[in-house]
C-alpha cells in the first residue's frame, strides 16, 4: 500500500506550506506538489488554493485531514501487529506423518513442541509416506515426517532424522527361523508379506533383490508395518521390519553375506513455500543426522 501521498498531505496541513513539508520530508518542493496533485486527481477534488505566495486548505482538505490521519494510524498499527504476529509462534500448523514414525518416533518431539508453544494449533494427519510426500509437494501440508524416498525430488528439501535399518524377519515357528546362511535366491522361494510396490520401503526391498535379478514371492500386501508384523508373527510369511517392531514372536532370518537393508526417516519441506513461525520453530527443535 502506497501511503506516501497521504503522509505528504498531512505534513503540508501540519506545516501550512509546501516548502515546510518539503523540508520536513527531506524532498523537493516539486515532489511535494506532485504528490498533492496525485491525491487531487485520485479523489477529483482541490485540496489547496494558491493565495499570493502561500496556500490555503480548501474545505475538502479540512474534511480529509482526520480521515487521512486515521488511515495512516490504522496502517501503522496493522503493520506493527503483522510484524509482531510474524515473530510470535502461534496459529494453525498442519503436518503429516507416516503411522510408523508417528507411533514410534514423533511423540517426544511433538510433546516438547506443544509444551513450548501452546499457542500453536497443531493438526497431525496420519498418512502413508508416499501420500505425505505428494501433499508437501502440492502445498497441502506444511511439512511431513516420512520414510525418505530412495530418490529425492529436487523440488523438495529433505532432512534425515533417524536411521532405520530393516531386518529380514519371520515367525518363530517358520522353517526359515531354523535355517542359516539363507541366500536371497532361497528366500525368494518363500511367501513374503510386503508393503505395496509403490511404497518407499518396498522399493528399497525390491531394489536389493533386483541387484541379483530376483523378485520376492509376495503372497500378501499391506502397507502398515504393524499389520505386516502381525501377519509374519503368525507364520504367514517373511518380511523386512525395523528394530522398533521386532518382538519375541519373531525370529531374525540368518541371511548370507549379512545383507541388511537400510532406510532413513526424516522430514520433508517445500522450499517454495514461505515457512510460518510455527514451522520454523518445529524445524529448529529437530536434530538432523545428515549435518544439515
Order of alpha helices (4+ residues) and beta strands (2+ residues): alpha-alpha-alpha-beta-beta-alpha-beta-alpha-alpha-beta-alpha-beta-beta-alpha-beta-alpha-beta-alpha-beta-beta-beta-alpha
